[in-house]
């Protein structure tokens, strides 16, 4: 490992490298979207509907003549935003729960894990559907639903990490020096399980993107006319014989993100194990 | 023990049990010992004899499944076992410090060693600048070179001996009256062992810190300690000043331990070993001598009558070979 390029260790892992570039492709599309969008993504132009790639519309147009490229640029924002919020939600709630559970064990552990296990037993998408059915469709509710779904995985990972270290000798040693529980939890154990949490976050991101696309596909995520990959896909399926590219484009975007984050997570995991 | 010195730590009739299969099994049975200021006391015995459990009980760090039935521990005259968690936290690291066996794992791998030493000072009320200063001077006291650079090293960049020095520095930064060292040299190679042992001796002289040294090696202990307590299966079988124990061991177990130390005098001889192993918690006899089934000099009375401690030749021994009336 050379000192002048600390990331070499990461990029020498093929999974991490591929995943990184896949994610970066989508992220750079999103960044491009902040500065330049060729057309209003919601502008309807029936005269030019379902066109193939032209110089005017480089990815063609949809059934209402909207520019697909512009809609993809805006759609990436939604996917990434939801991914970040959902993972953030899971980390902020799941990790402390897991930490308490793993560190203190006993009754605390039992109560927390019973709740988490019950939640895990719930089919995720069903839980999301229920929340959205009750609270209505909106970005916040999508994040809430998917966020609740992502809590258990963080709790479990954090729990196993804190369990592993709660009797580690350096923890015992800092206890012998009179360190409080809070100090041990946050300063001594947490930094040691950041790698595991990162892997989980990366995988959680992929599944959040996927679930969001699924919800939008079912019409329960982003509401029209706002673009979202899942929504585009569900609209495109009616025209699959006339305009194959219209189906292909959102599918590729979703695949890039989901596969990218999965590979990233796999890569991180094998790097950690080295 | 007649010298006019202040007792730092007094353990009186400590019993520590584990509940196994609905029955209380004693890991520590009726242990009493006293450490005076500035002295080094060794607790010697094989693995599983309850040495570490005794030490952990003094720190209030015994496992949650352990149960302290009877007994009292006094530190500088204050009873420890009845104090609150808060009081424990202020005592640990300030009144009593502990160093652990394995220097590889006793340091947090992700925190700079200097910071870890400093943290202990800060936990007990030192200011930021003050803590840093005493960290650096403590690092020098334990014989580390180039302390400015080592301050910002991570544990994996240091050798085992250096790490153990860091751990000692960490334990002593608050100048505690008592240091408990749980097999501090077991994980180190022999030359480093010697260095660490003489370091501890020096610090004991310079700072006046009393040390409770836990070891399974009488050889190591002989150079360092003032008093030795030999522990077997949770009880103290023999104790006294170190030269007495070494020159005139009475208990068969002590003799066995001494017999198993290699030395020049025993060149070309086979080393003795004590047959068998320490009985596990569940299999310890309720009455009779714990050492009965491994003892070479056992008698009929050993099986059924627990031996009592008697004074003999200036030290204490618990064995039927030395009856009380003598």
Contacts between the chains, C-beta under 8 A, distances in Angstrom:
chain1	res1	chain2	res2	distance
A	106	B	64	7.8
A	168	B	105	6.5
A	169	B	100	5.4
A	169	B	101	7.9
A	169	B	102	5.6
A	169	B	105	4.1
A	169	B	106	4.6
A	170	B	105	6.1
A	170	B	106	5.4
A	170	B	107	5.5
A	170	B	108	4.7
A	170	B	109	7.6
A	172	B	61	6.9
A	172	B	100	6.9
A	172	B	106	7.8
A	173	B	98	7.5
A	173	B	99	7.9
A	173	B	100	5.6
A	173	B	106	4.5
A	173	B	107	7.5
A	173	B	167	7.3
A	173	B	170	8.0
A	174	B	108	7.3
A	174	B	119	7.7
A	175	B	61	6.1
A	175	B	92	7.1
A	176	B	59	5.6
A	176	B	61	6.3
A	176	B	92	5.6
A	176	B	93	6.6
A	176	B	97	7.0
A	176	B	98	4.1
A	176	B	100	7.8
A	177	B	92	6.1
A	177	B	93	3.5
A	177	B	97	7.1
A	177	B	119	7.7
A	177	B	120	4.6
A	177	B	123	6.3
A	177	B	170	6.9
A	177	B	171	7.7
A	178	B	88	7.8
A	178	B	89	4.6
A	178	B	90	6.4
A	178	B	91	7.1
A	178	B	92	3.8
A	178	B	93	3.9
A	178	B	94	6.4
A	178	B	120	7.8
A	178	B	123	5.4
A	178	B	124	6.5
A	179	B	89	7.7
A	179	B	93	7.9
A	179	B	119	7.6
A	179	B	123	6.0
A	180	B	89	6.3
A	183	B	123	7.7
A	187	B	111	7.6
A	187	B	119	7.9
A	188	B	108	5.3
A	188	B	111	7.6
A	191	B	108	7.9
A	191	B	110	4.5
A	191	B	111	7.6
A	192	B	108	7.5
A	192	B	109	7.1
A	192	B	110	6.0
